[in-house]
């Protein structure tokens, strides 16, 4: 179910959840309105990891997550632990990025914790490995999501250089 909500960019799914990280940055060049979905998508630089997809939720809010599309290029991929959204506050000249933890990640951790502490203590070992795995993925995703916000903040740069 969660994969479907993410794949289809269901708006409320990208706004409701447990926030795990906030990041705010200044819009570097004056904007009269939030940029288009295409402008944000183009601003994100390619990396060794799978791409990031962006969809507009409302006039000033965009949802984003790692791409589910498959490319002929071999790229590093990982299980998605979080999803994000960008909010353009044009009046105050800032962009807010909010990362929400995916529900399946929480449910797996709860499953391991309950099973490990009540039924089989050896499961606690696997829970610890899973937590380390999640933390490493989370750190990659957070850096990528902050990058999305920084790139979105510089969208007006090419317009300013033409003036």
DSSP file (Angstrom, degrees, kcal/mol; ACC not computed):
  #  RESIDUE AA STRUCTURE BP1 BP2  ACC     N-H-->O    O-->H-N    N-H-->O    O-->H-N    TCO  KAPPA ALPHA  PHI   PSI    X-CA   Y-CA   Z-CA
    1    1 A X     >        0   0    0      0, 0.0     4,-2.3     0, 0.0     5,-0.2   0.000 360.0 360.0 360.0 -45.0    0.0    0.0    0.0
    2    2 A X  H  >  +     0   0    0      1,-0.2     4,-2.4     2,-0.2     5,-0.2   0.890 360.0  53.4 -63.6 -39.0    2.7    2.4    0.9
    3    3 A X  H  > S+     0   0    0      1,-0.2     4,-3.2     2,-0.2    -1,-0.2   0.907 109.0  50.3 -61.4 -40.9    4.6    1.8   -2.3
    4    4 A X  H  > S+     0   0    0      2,-0.2     4,-2.6     1,-0.2    -2,-0.2   0.935 110.2  49.0 -62.2 -47.3    1.4    2.6   -4.2
    5    5 A X  H  <>S+     0   0    0     -4,-2.3     5,-2.3     1,-0.2     4,-0.2   0.894 117.0  42.5 -60.0 -40.6    0.9    5.9   -2.3
    6    6 A X  H ><5S+     0   0    0     -4,-2.4     3,-1.1     3,-0.2    -2,-0.2   0.926 113.6  50.4 -71.3 -46.0    4.5    6.9   -2.9
    7    7 A X  H 3<5S+     0   0    0     -4,-3.2    -2,-0.2     1,-0.3    -3,-0.2   0.884 115.1  43.3 -60.4 -40.6    4.5    5.8   -6.6
    8    8 A X  T 3<5S-     0   0    0     -4,-2.6    -1,-0.3    -5,-0.2    -2,-0.2   0.430 107.3-126.9 -86.4   0.4    1.3    7.7   -7.3
    9    9 A X  T < 5 -     0   0    0     -3,-1.1     2,-0.4    -4,-0.2    -3,-0.2   0.927  29.4-164.1  51.9  51.2    2.4   10.8   -5.3
   10   10 A X    >>< -     0   0    0     -5,-2.3     4,-1.0    -6,-0.2     3,-0.8  -0.557  15.8-136.4 -66.8 119.8   -0.8   10.9   -3.3
   11   11 A X  G >4 S+     0   0    0     -2,-0.4     3,-0.9     1,-0.3     4,-0.4   0.848  96.7  49.4 -52.3 -49.9   -0.6   14.4   -1.7
   12   12 A X  G >> S+     0   0    0      1,-0.3     4,-2.4     2,-0.2     3,-1.1   0.823 103.0  62.9 -64.9 -29.3   -1.6   13.6    1.9
   13   13 A X  G <4 S+     0   0    0     -3,-0.8    -1,-0.3     1,-0.3    -2,-0.2   0.842 104.9  47.1 -62.8 -32.7    0.9   10.8    2.1
   14   14 A X  G << S+     0   0    0     -4,-1.0    -1,-0.3    -3,-0.9    -2,-0.2   0.480 118.5  40.9 -88.1  -2.7    3.7   13.3    1.5
   15   15 A X  T <4 S+     0   0    0     -3,-1.1     2,-0.5    -4,-0.4    -2,-0.2   0.646 106.4  63.9-113.1 -24.0    2.3   15.7    4.1
   16   16 A X  S  < S+     0   0    0     -4,-2.4     2,-0.3    -5,-0.1    -1,-0.1  -0.881  74.9  71.1-108.9 131.5    1.2   13.4    6.9
   17   17 A X  S    S-     0   0    0     -2,-0.5     2,-0.8    -3,-0.1    85,-0.1  -0.961  86.6 -46.3 158.4-171.3    3.6   11.3    8.9
   18   18 A X        -     0   0    0     83,-0.5    83,-2.5    -2,-0.3     2,-0.2  -0.812  54.6-139.1 -92.8 111.2    6.4   11.3   11.5
   19   19 A X  E     +A  100   0A   0     -2,-0.8    81,-0.3    81,-0.2     3,-0.1  -0.510  26.3 173.5 -72.0 134.9    8.9   14.1   10.6
   20   20 A X  E     +     0   0A   0     79,-2.7     2,-0.3     1,-0.4    80,-0.2   0.516  65.0  18.4-116.0 -11.9   12.5   13.0   11.1
   21   21 A X  E     -A   99   0A   0     78,-1.2    78,-2.9     2,-0.0     2,-0.4  -0.946  54.3-166.7-161.6 138.3   14.3   16.0    9.6
   22   22 A X  E     -A   98   0A   0     -2,-0.3     2,-0.3    76,-0.2    76,-0.2  -0.952   9.9-178.6-120.9 146.2   13.6   19.6    8.8
   23   23 A X  E     -A   97   0A   0     74,-2.3    74,-3.7    -2,-0.4     2,-0.4  -0.976   3.8-170.0-145.7 130.8   15.9   21.8    6.6
   24   24 A X  E     +A   96   0A   0     -2,-0.3     2,-0.3    72,-0.2    72,-0.2  -0.967   8.6 172.6-123.7 138.7   15.4   25.5    5.7
   25   25 A X  E     -A   95   0A   0     70,-2.2    70,-2.8    -2,-0.4     2,-0.2  -0.983  33.5-105.3-141.5 153.3   17.4   27.5    3.2
   26   26 A X  E     -A   94   0A   0     -2,-0.3     2,-0.6    68,-0.2    68,-0.3  -0.519  32.7-115.3 -77.0 142.9   17.1   30.9    1.7
   27   27 A X        -     0   0    0     66,-3.0   127,-0.2    -2,-0.2   126,-0.1  -0.707  27.3-152.1 -73.4 123.1   15.8   31.4   -1.8
   28   28 A X  S    S+     0   0    0    125,-2.2     2,-0.4    -2,-0.6    -1,-0.1   0.766  74.5  35.5 -76.4 -26.7   18.9   32.8   -3.5
   29   29 A X  S    S-     0   0    0    124,-0.7   127,-0.2    -3,-0.0    -1,-0.1  -0.988  97.8 -95.6-131.2 137.6   17.2   34.8   -6.2
   30   30 A X        -     0   0    0     -2,-0.4     2,-0.4   126,-0.1    -2,-0.1  -0.207  41.3-169.9 -56.6 135.0   13.9   36.6   -6.0
   31   31 A X        -     0   0    0     59,-0.2    62,-0.1     1,-0.1     3,-0.1  -0.973  23.2-157.4-124.8 141.0   10.9   34.6   -7.2
   32   32 A X  S    S+     0   0    0     -2,-0.4     2,-0.3     1,-0.2    -1,-0.1   0.709  84.3   2.7 -85.2 -23.0    7.3   35.9   -7.8
   33   33 A X  S    S-     0   0    0     57,-0.1    -1,-0.2     3,-0.0     3,-0.1  -0.958  95.2 -74.2-153.5 166.3    5.9   32.4   -7.5
   34   34 A X        -     0   0    0     -2,-0.3    27,-0.1    25,-0.2    -2,-0.0  -0.366  58.4-106.3 -63.3 145.4    7.1   28.9   -6.8
   35   35 A X        -     0   0    0      1,-0.1    -1,-0.1   117,-0.1     2,-0.1  -0.144  40.4 -92.9 -66.4 169.8    9.0   27.3   -9.7
   36   36 A X     >  -     0   0    0      1,-0.1     4,-2.0    -3,-0.1     5,-0.2  -0.349  31.0-109.4 -79.5 164.9    7.4   24.6  -11.8
   37   37 A X  H  > S+     0   0    0      1,-0.2     4,-2.6     2,-0.2     5,-0.2   0.895 121.1  53.1 -58.1 -41.6    7.8   20.9  -11.2
   38   38 A X  H  > S+     0   0    0      1,-0.2     4,-2.6     2,-0.2    -1,-0.2   0.890 105.8  52.5 -64.7 -40.1    9.9   20.7  -14.3
   39   39 A X  H  > S+     0   0    0      2,-0.2     4,-1.6     1,-0.2    -1,-0.2   0.917 112.3  45.1 -63.0 -42.5   12.3   23.5  -13.1
   40   40 A X  H  X S+     0   0    0     -4,-2.0     4,-0.9     2,-0.2    -2,-0.2   0.938 112.7  50.9 -65.6 -45.3   12.8   21.7   -9.7
   41   41 A X  H >< S+     0   0    0     -4,-2.6     3,-0.7     1,-0.2    -2,-0.2   0.907 111.8  47.5 -58.9 -43.0   13.3   18.3  -11.5
   42   42 A X  H 3< S+     0   0    0     -4,-2.6    -1,-0.2     1,-0.2    -2,-0.2   0.796 104.5  61.4 -68.8 -28.4   15.9   19.9  -13.9
   43   43 A X  H 3< S+     0   0    0     -4,-1.6     2,-0.5    -5,-0.2    -1,-0.2   0.733  82.0  94.4 -72.3 -20.9   17.8   21.6  -11.0
   44   44 A X  S << S-     0   0    0     -4,-0.9     2,-0.1    -3,-0.7     8,-0.1  -0.601  76.6-133.9 -78.0 120.2   18.6   18.3   -9.3
   45   45 A X        -     0   0    0     -2,-0.5     2,-0.1     1,-0.1    -2,-0.1  -0.393  21.1-106.4 -73.3 148.3   22.0   17.2  -10.4
   46   46 A X        +     0   0    0     -2,-0.1     2,-0.3     5,-0.1    -1,-0.1  -0.412  44.0 178.7 -68.3 149.2   22.6   13.6  -11.4
   47   47 A X        -     0   0    0      2,-0.5     4,-0.0    -2,-0.1    -1,-0.0  -0.798  47.6 -90.0-139.5-176.5   24.5   11.5   -9.0
   48   48 A X  S    S+     0   0    0     -2,-0.3    28,-2.6    27,-0.1     2,-0.2   0.632 105.0  77.8 -74.1 -11.6   25.7    7.9   -8.6
   49   49 A X  B    S-e   76   0B   0     26,-0.2    -2,-0.5     1,-0.2    28,-0.2  -0.478 100.0 -79.0 -93.5 166.9   22.4    7.1   -6.9
   50   50 A X        -     0   0    0     26,-1.8    -1,-0.2    -2,-0.2    20,-0.1  -0.257  63.1 -90.6 -60.2 152.4   19.0    6.5   -8.5
   51   51 A X        -     0   0    0     18,-0.1    16,-3.4    15,-0.1     2,-0.5   0.028  30.6-121.1 -65.4 170.3   17.2    9.7   -9.5
   52   52 A X  E     -B   66   0A   0     14,-0.3     2,-0.4   -11,-0.1    14,-0.2  -0.960  20.3-149.7-115.3 131.6   14.7   11.8   -7.5
   53   53 A X  E     -B   65   0A   0     12,-2.8    12,-1.6    -2,-0.5     2,-0.4  -0.803   9.9-162.0-101.5 143.1   11.2   12.4   -8.8
   54   54 A X  E     -B   64   0A   0     -2,-0.4     2,-0.3    10,-0.2    10,-0.2  -0.966   8.4-179.1-126.2 139.4    9.3   15.6   -7.9
   55   55 A X  E     -B   63   0A   0      8,-2.6     8,-3.1    -2,-0.4     2,-0.3  -0.999  29.6-117.6-138.4 141.3    5.5   16.2   -8.1
   56   56 A X  E     +B   62   0A   0     -2,-0.3     6,-0.3     6,-0.2     3,-0.1  -0.605  26.4 178.3 -76.5 131.0    3.6   19.4   -7.3
   57   57 A X        -     0   0    0      4,-2.9     2,-0.2     1,-0.4     5,-0.2   0.814  68.5 -22.5 -97.6 -45.9    1.1   19.0   -4.5
   58   58 A X  S    S-     0   0    0      3,-1.6     3,-0.5   -47,-0.1    -1,-0.4  -0.813  90.8 -63.4-149.4-168.8   -0.3   22.5   -4.4
   59   59 A X  S    S+     0   0    0      1,-0.2   -25,-0.2    -2,-0.2     3,-0.0   0.823 132.0  16.6 -55.4 -36.0    0.8   26.0   -5.5
   60   60 A X  S    S+     0   0    0    -27,-0.1    28,-3.0    27,-0.0     2,-0.4   0.376 112.0  80.5-119.8   3.6    3.8   26.1   -3.1
   61   61 A X  E     - C   0  87A   0     -3,-0.5    -4,-2.9    26,-0.2    -3,-1.6  -0.940  48.8-175.4-122.9 135.6    4.4   22.5   -2.1
   62   62 A X  E     -BC  56  86A   0     24,-2.5    24,-3.0    -2,-0.4     2,-0.3  -0.986  14.4-145.5-128.0 136.5    6.2   19.7   -3.9
   63   63 A X  E     +BC  55  85A   0     -8,-3.1    -8,-2.6    -2,-0.4     2,-0.3  -0.724  23.2 178.5 -93.6 148.6    6.6   16.1   -2.9
   64   64 A X  E     +BC  54  84A   0     20,-2.6    20,-2.5    -2,-0.3     2,-0.3  -0.995  11.4 153.2-151.0 156.6    9.7   14.2   -3.8
   65   65 A X  E     -B   53   0A   0    -12,-1.6   -12,-2.8    -2,-0.3    18,-0.1  -0.954  53.1 -65.6-164.9 168.5   11.3   10.7   -3.3
   66   66 A X  E     -B   52   0A   0     -2,-0.3   -14,-0.3   -14,-0.2   -15,-0.1  -0.370  66.2 -96.4 -64.1 148.8   13.8    8.4   -5.0
   67   67 A X        -     0   0    0    -16,-3.4    -1,-0.1     1,-0.1   -17,-0.1  -0.355  22.7-162.1 -71.8 143.5   12.6    7.3   -8.4
   68   68 A X        +     0   0    0    -61,-0.1    -1,-0.1    -3,-0.1     2,-0.1   0.478  62.3 107.5 -95.5  -7.1   10.9    4.0   -8.9
   69   69 A X        -     0   0    0      1,-0.1     2,-0.5   -18,-0.1   -18,-0.1  -0.382  68.8-129.4 -72.9 151.1   11.7    4.1  -12.6
   70   70 A X        -     0   0    0     -2,-0.1     2,-0.3   -20,-0.1    -2,-0.1  -0.857  21.7-162.5-105.4 136.4   14.4    1.8  -13.9
   71   71 A X        -     0   0    0     -2,-0.5     4,-0.2     2,-0.3   -21,-0.0  -0.826  29.3-127.3-116.2 151.1   17.2    3.1  -16.1
   72   72 A X  S    S+     0   0    0     -2,-0.3     2,-0.2     2,-0.1    -1,-0.1   0.762  91.5  89.7 -67.6 -22.0   19.6    1.3  -18.4
   73   73 A X  S    S-     0   0    0      1,-0.1     2,-0.6    -3,-0.0    -2,-0.3  -0.550  88.2-121.0 -72.8 137.9   22.3    3.0  -16.4
   74   74 A X        +     0   0    0     -2,-0.2     2,-0.3   -24,-0.0    -2,-0.1  -0.721  43.0 173.4 -80.1 120.4   23.5    1.1  -13.4
   75   75 A X        -     0   0    0     -2,-0.6     2,-0.3    -4,-0.2   -26,-0.2  -0.917  38.3-100.4-127.1 153.5   22.9    3.3  -10.4
   76   76 A X  B     -e   49   0B   0    -28,-2.6   -26,-1.8    -2,-0.3     2,-0.3  -0.561  46.8-176.1 -70.1 133.5   23.3    2.6   -6.7
   77   77 A X        +     0   0    0     -2,-0.3     2,-0.3   -28,-0.2   -28,-0.0  -0.884   9.6 175.9-130.6 162.3   19.9    1.9   -5.1
   78   78 A X        -     0   0    0     -2,-0.3     2,-0.3    59,-0.0   -28,-0.0  -0.964  42.4 -77.5-157.6 165.8   18.7    1.3   -1.6
   79   79 A X        -     0   0    0     -2,-0.3     2,-0.5     1,-0.1    -2,-0.0  -0.551  52.2-116.8 -71.2 131.7   15.5    0.8    0.3
   80   80 A X        +     0   0    0     -2,-0.3    25,-0.1     1,-0.2    -1,-0.1  -0.599  37.2 172.1 -76.7 122.4   13.7    4.1    0.8
   81   81 A X        +     0   0    0     -2,-0.5    21,-3.6     1,-0.1     2,-0.3   0.736  65.4  23.9 -97.4 -31.6   13.4    5.0    4.5
   82   82 A X  E     - D   0 101A   0     19,-0.3     2,-0.3    23,-0.1    19,-0.2  -0.860  57.8-156.8-133.2 165.3   12.0    8.5    4.1
   83   83 A X  E     - D   0 100A   0     17,-2.3    17,-3.1    -2,-0.3     2,-0.3  -0.886  21.1-154.1-133.0 164.8   10.1   10.7    1.7
   84   84 A X  E     -CD  64  99A   0    -20,-2.5   -20,-2.6    -2,-0.3     2,-0.3  -0.884  14.3-156.2-141.2 169.0   10.1   14.5    1.5
   85   85 A X  E     -CD  63  98A   0     13,-1.8    13,-2.3    -2,-0.3     2,-0.4  -0.992  11.6-145.3-143.2 153.3    8.4   17.7    0.6
   86   86 A X  E     -CD  62  97A   0    -24,-3.0   -24,-2.5    -2,-0.3     2,-0.5  -0.952   9.8-163.8-115.2 134.4    9.5   21.2   -0.3
   87   87 A X  E     -CD  61  96A   0      9,-2.5     9,-2.5    -2,-0.4     2,-0.7  -0.981   9.5-149.6-120.4 122.3    7.5   24.2    0.7
   88   88 A X  E     - D   0  95A   0    -28,-3.0     2,-1.0    -2,-0.5     7,-0.2  -0.813   8.1-169.5 -92.3 113.6    8.3   27.5   -1.0
   89   89 A X  E  >> + D   0  94A   0      5,-2.9     5,-1.9    -2,-0.7     4,-1.0  -0.783  11.5 174.9 -99.9  86.7    7.6   30.5    1.2
   90   90 A X  T >45S+     0   0    0     -2,-1.0     3,-0.5     1,-0.2   -59,-0.2   0.891  72.5  58.0 -63.2 -42.1    8.0   33.2   -1.4
   91   91 A X  T 345S+     0   0    0      1,-0.3    -1,-0.2    -3,-0.2    -2,-0.1   0.890 117.4  32.4 -56.7 -43.5    6.9   36.1    0.9
   92   92 A X  T 345S-     0   0    0     -3,-0.2    -1,-0.3     2,-0.1    -2,-0.2   0.451 109.0-122.3 -95.7  -2.0    9.8   35.3    3.3
   93   93 A X  T <<5 +     0   0    0     -4,-1.0   -66,-3.0    -3,-0.5     2,-0.3   0.852  68.4 118.2  68.1  37.0   12.2   34.1    0.7
   94   94 A X  E   < -AD  26  89A   0     -5,-1.9    -5,-2.9   -68,-0.3     2,-0.4  -0.919  52.1-145.9-133.2 160.6   12.8   30.6    2.1
   95   95 A X  E     -AD  25  88A   0    -70,-2.8   -70,-2.2    -2,-0.3     2,-0.5  -0.988  14.6-156.6-121.1 133.6   12.3   26.9    1.2
   96   96 A X  E     -AD  24  87A   0     -9,-2.5    -9,-2.5    -2,-0.4     2,-0.5  -0.946   3.3-162.8-111.3 129.7   11.5   24.4    3.9
   97   97 A X  E     -AD  23  86A   0    -74,-3.7   -74,-2.3    -2,-0.5     2,-0.4  -0.934   6.3-171.3-108.6 133.1   12.3   20.7    3.4
   98   98 A X  E     -AD  22  85A   0    -13,-2.3   -13,-1.8    -2,-0.5     2,-0.5  -0.993   6.8-158.1-125.5 128.0   10.5   18.2    5.6
   99   99 A X  E     -AD  21  84A   0    -78,-2.9   -79,-2.7    -2,-0.4   -78,-1.2  -0.902   7.6-163.3-105.2 131.7   11.5   14.5    5.6
  100  100 A X  E     -AD  19  83A   0    -17,-3.1   -17,-2.3    -2,-0.5   -81,-0.2  -0.932  21.5-119.4-114.9 136.7    8.9   11.9    6.8
  101  101 A X  E     - D   0  82A   0    -83,-2.5   -83,-0.5    -2,-0.4   -19,-0.3  -0.500  33.3-112.0 -73.0 140.6    9.8    8.4    7.8
  102  102 A X     >  -     0   0    0    -21,-3.6     4,-1.2    -2,-0.2     3,-0.5  -0.489  19.5-128.3 -72.4 143.7    8.1    5.7    5.8
  103  103 A X  H  > S+     0   0    0      1,-0.2     4,-2.4     2,-0.2     5,-0.2   0.843 104.7  59.0 -63.9 -36.5    5.6    3.6    7.7
  104  104 A X  H  > S+     0   0    0      1,-0.2     4,-2.5     2,-0.2    -1,-0.2   0.873 101.1  56.1 -64.5 -34.3    7.0    0.3    6.7
  105  105 A X  H  > S+     0   0    0     -3,-0.5     4,-1.8     1,-0.2    -1,-0.2   0.910 110.0  45.2 -63.6 -41.2   10.4    1.2    8.3
  106  106 A X  H  X S+     0   0    0     -4,-1.2     4,-2.6     2,-0.2     5,-0.2   0.919 112.0  51.7 -66.9 -43.6    8.7    1.9   11.6
  107  107 A X  H  X S+     0   0    0     -4,-2.4     4,-2.4     1,-0.2    -2,-0.2   0.885 109.3  49.7 -64.6 -37.8    6.6   -1.3   11.4
  108  108 A X  H  X S+     0   0    0     -4,-2.5     4,-2.7     2,-0.2    -1,-0.2   0.922 111.6  48.9 -65.9 -42.9    9.7   -3.5   10.7
  109  109 A X  H  X S+     0   0    0     -4,-1.8     4,-2.6    -5,-0.2    -2,-0.2   0.918 112.6  47.8 -63.1 -42.5   11.5   -1.9   13.7
  110  110 A X  H  X S+     0   0    0     -4,-2.6     4,-3.0     2,-0.2     5,-0.3   0.905 111.2  51.7 -63.8 -40.9    8.5   -2.5   16.0
  111  111 A X  H  X S+     0   0    0     -4,-2.4     4,-2.7    -5,-0.2     5,-0.3   0.949 112.4  44.9 -59.9 -49.9    8.2   -6.1   14.8
  112  112 A X  H  X S+     0   0    0     -4,-2.7     4,-3.1     1,-0.2     5,-0.2   0.916 114.7  49.3 -60.5 -43.3   11.8   -6.8   15.5
  113  113 A X  H  X S+     0   0    0     -4,-2.6     4,-2.2    -5,-0.2     5,-0.2   0.941 114.3  43.4 -64.3 -47.6   11.7   -5.1   18.9
  114  114 A X  H  X S+     0   0    0     -4,-3.0     4,-1.4     2,-0.2     5,-0.4   0.926 119.0  43.3 -64.7 -44.2    8.5   -6.9   20.0
  115  115 A X  H  X>S+     0   0    0     -4,-2.7     5,-2.3    -5,-0.3     4,-2.0   0.915 115.2  49.7 -66.7 -43.0    9.7  -10.2   18.7
  116  116 A X  H  <5S+     0   0    0     -4,-3.1     8,-0.3    -5,-0.3    -2,-0.2   0.846 116.6  39.0 -67.1 -35.6   13.2   -9.8   20.1
  117  117 A X  H  <5S+     0   0    0     -4,-2.2    -1,-0.2    -5,-0.2    -2,-0.2   0.665 127.5  30.1 -91.1 -16.0   12.2   -8.8   23.5
  118  118 A X  H  <5S+     0   0    0     -4,-1.4    -3,-0.2    -5,-0.2    -2,-0.2   0.787 131.0  14.3-111.5 -36.5    9.3  -11.1   24.1
  119  119 A X  T  <5S+     0   0    0     -4,-2.0     2,-0.5    -5,-0.4    -3,-0.2   0.857 127.2  13.7-109.2 -56.4    9.9  -14.3   22.1
  120  120 A X    > < -     0   0    0     -5,-2.3     3,-2.0     1,-0.1     4,-0.5  -0.899  50.7-164.6-133.5 103.4   13.4  -14.8   20.8
  121  121 A X  T >  S+     0   0    0     -2,-0.5     3,-1.5     1,-0.3     4,-0.5   0.780  89.1  69.7 -57.4 -26.8   16.2  -12.6   22.2
  122  122 A X  T >> S+     0   0    0      1,-0.3     3,-1.1     2,-0.2     4,-0.8   0.786  86.9  67.3 -63.2 -24.2   18.4  -13.7   19.3
  123  123 A X  H <> S+     0   0    0     -3,-2.0     4,-2.3     1,-0.3    -1,-0.3   0.798  85.2  71.6 -63.8 -27.7   16.1  -11.6   17.0
  124  124 A X  H <> S+     0   0    0     -3,-1.5     4,-2.2    -4,-0.5    -1,-0.3   0.847  91.8  57.2 -55.9 -34.7   17.5   -8.6   18.9
  125  125 A X  H <> S+     0   0    0     -3,-1.1     4,-1.9    -4,-0.5    -1,-0.2   0.929 108.1  45.3 -61.2 -46.3   20.8   -9.1   17.0
  126  126 A X  H  X S+     0   0    0     -4,-0.8     4,-2.6     1,-0.2    -2,-0.2   0.848 109.9  55.7 -67.1 -33.5   18.9   -8.9   13.7
  127  127 A X  H  X S+     0   0    0     -4,-2.3     4,-2.5     2,-0.2    -1,-0.2   0.911 106.5  50.6 -63.1 -42.1   17.1   -5.8   14.9
  128  128 A X  H  X S+     0   0    0     -4,-2.2     4,-2.2     2,-0.2    -2,-0.2   0.907 111.2  47.9 -63.2 -42.0   20.4   -4.1   15.7
  129  129 A X  H  X S+     0   0    0     -4,-1.9     4,-2.5     2,-0.2    -2,-0.2   0.920 111.4  50.9 -63.6 -43.4   21.7   -4.9   12.2
  130  130 A X  H  X S+     0   0    0     -4,-2.6     4,-2.8     1,-0.2    -2,-0.2   0.904 109.1  51.1 -61.5 -41.1   18.5   -3.6   10.7
  131  131 A X  H  X S+     0   0    0     -4,-2.5     4,-2.5     2,-0.2    -1,-0.2   0.918 110.7  48.0 -63.8 -43.4   18.8   -0.4   12.7
  132  132 A X  H  X S+     0   0    0     -4,-2.2     4,-2.1     2,-0.2    -1,-0.2   0.904 111.8  50.8 -62.4 -40.8   22.4    0.1   11.5
  133  133 A X  H  X S+     0   0    0     -4,-2.5     4,-2.0     2,-0.2    -2,-0.2   0.932 111.7  47.3 -60.3 -47.9   21.2   -0.5    7.9
  134  134 A X  H  X S+     0   0    0     -4,-2.8     4,-3.1     1,-0.2    -2,-0.2   0.894 109.7  53.2 -62.6 -41.1   18.4    2.0    8.3
  135  135 A X  H  X S+     0   0    0     -4,-2.5     4,-2.2     1,-0.2    -1,-0.2   0.896 108.7  49.2 -63.3 -40.1   20.7    4.6    9.8
  136  136 A X  H  X S+     0   0    0     -4,-2.1     4,-1.5     2,-0.2    -1,-0.2   0.909 114.6  44.5 -67.3 -40.2   23.1    4.3    6.9
  137  137 A X  H  X S+     0   0    0     -4,-2.0     4,-2.9     2,-0.2     5,-0.2   0.926 111.4  54.1 -67.3 -43.9   20.3    4.7    4.3
  138  138 A X  H  X S+     0   0    0     -4,-3.1     4,-2.9     1,-0.2     5,-0.2   0.911 106.3  51.9 -55.8 -44.7   18.8    7.6    6.3
  139  139 A X  H  X S+     0   0    0     -4,-2.2     4,-1.6     1,-0.2    -1,-0.2   0.880 111.4  47.0 -64.0 -37.5   22.1    9.5    6.2
  140  140 A X  H  X S+     0   0    0     -4,-1.5     4,-2.1     2,-0.2    -2,-0.2   0.946 114.3  47.1 -65.7 -48.3   22.4    9.1    2.5
  141  141 A X  H  X S+     0   0    0     -4,-2.9     4,-2.8     1,-0.2     5,-0.2   0.908 109.3  52.9 -63.3 -42.8   18.8   10.1    1.9
  142  142 A X  H  X S+     0   0    0     -4,-2.9     4,-2.5     1,-0.2     5,-0.2   0.916 109.7  48.6 -61.2 -43.1   19.0   13.2    4.2
  143  143 A X  H  X S+     0   0    0     -4,-1.6     4,-1.8    -5,-0.2    -1,-0.2   0.909 113.5  47.6 -62.9 -40.6   22.1   14.5    2.4
  144  144 A X  H  X S+     0   0    0     -4,-2.1     4,-1.8     2,-0.2    -2,-0.2   0.893 111.7  50.0 -65.7 -39.5   20.3   14.0   -1.0
  145  145 A X  H  X S+     0   0    0     -4,-2.8     4,-1.9     2,-0.2    -2,-0.2   0.879 109.1  50.8 -69.7 -37.9   17.1   15.7    0.3
  146  146 A X  H  X S+     0   0    0     -4,-2.5     4,-2.4     1,-0.2    -1,-0.2   0.881 108.1  54.6 -63.4 -36.8   19.1   18.7    1.6
  147  147 A X  H  X S+     0   0    0     -4,-1.8     4,-2.8    -5,-0.2     5,-0.2   0.899 104.1  54.0 -61.8 -41.6   20.7   18.8   -1.9
  148  148 A X  H  X S+     0   0    0     -4,-1.8     4,-2.4     1,-0.2    -1,-0.2   0.931 110.2  47.1 -58.3 -46.0   17.2   19.0   -3.5
  149  149 A X  H  X S+     0   0    0     -4,-1.9     4,-1.9     2,-0.2    -2,-0.2   0.909 112.6  49.0 -63.5 -42.8   16.3   22.0   -1.3
  150  150 A X  H  X S+     0   0    0     -4,-2.4     4,-0.7     2,-0.2    -2,-0.2   0.905 112.7  47.2 -64.6 -41.2   19.6   23.7   -2.0
  151  151 A X  H >< S+     0   0    0     -4,-2.8     3,-0.8     1,-0.2    -2,-0.2   0.898 111.1  51.1 -66.9 -39.9   19.2   23.2   -5.8
  152  152 A X  H >< S+     0   0    0     -4,-2.4     3,-1.3     1,-0.2     4,-0.2   0.850 104.7  58.9 -64.4 -33.5   15.6   24.4   -5.7
  153  153 A X  H 3< S+     0   0    0     -4,-1.9  -125,-2.2     1,-0.3  -124,-0.7   0.729 106.1  48.5 -67.8 -21.7   16.8   27.6   -3.8
  154  154 A X  T X< S+     0   0    0     -3,-0.8     3,-1.7    -4,-0.7     4,-0.3   0.223  75.7 111.3-103.2  14.8   19.1   28.5   -6.7
  155  155 A X  T X  S+     0   0    0     -3,-1.3     3,-0.7     1,-0.3     4,-0.4   0.868  74.2  54.6 -59.7 -39.8   16.6   28.0   -9.5
  156  156 A X  T 3> S+     0   0    0     -3,-0.3     4,-2.0  -127,-0.2    -1,-0.3   0.485  82.2  96.7 -73.3   0.1   16.4   31.8  -10.4
  157  157 A X  H <> S+     0   0    0     -3,-1.7     4,-1.9     1,-0.2    -1,-0.2   0.895  81.3  47.6 -59.4 -45.4   20.1   31.9  -10.9
  158  158 A X  H <> S+     0   0    0     -3,-0.7     4,-0.9    -4,-0.3    -1,-0.2   0.851 110.4  53.2 -69.1 -31.5   20.2   31.5  -14.6
  159  159 A X  H  > S+     0   0    0     -4,-0.4     4,-0.7     1,-0.2     3,-0.4   0.897 109.6  49.1 -65.7 -39.1   17.4   34.2  -15.0
  160  160 A X  H >< S+     0   0    0     -4,-2.0     3,-0.6     1,-0.2    -2,-0.2   0.849 106.4  55.5 -68.6 -34.7   19.5   36.6  -13.0
  161  161 A X  H 3< S+     0   0    0     -4,-1.9    -1,-0.2     1,-0.2    -2,-0.2   0.739 104.5  54.4 -72.5 -21.2   22.6   36.0  -15.0
  162  162 A X  H 3<        0   0    0     -4,-0.9    -1,-0.2    -3,-0.4    -2,-0.2   0.689 360.0 360.0 -81.9 -19.0   20.8   36.9  -18.2
  163  163 A X    <<        0   0    0     -4,-0.7    -1,-0.2    -3,-0.6    -2,-0.2   0.480 360.0 360.0 -78.2 360.0   19.7   40.3  -16.8
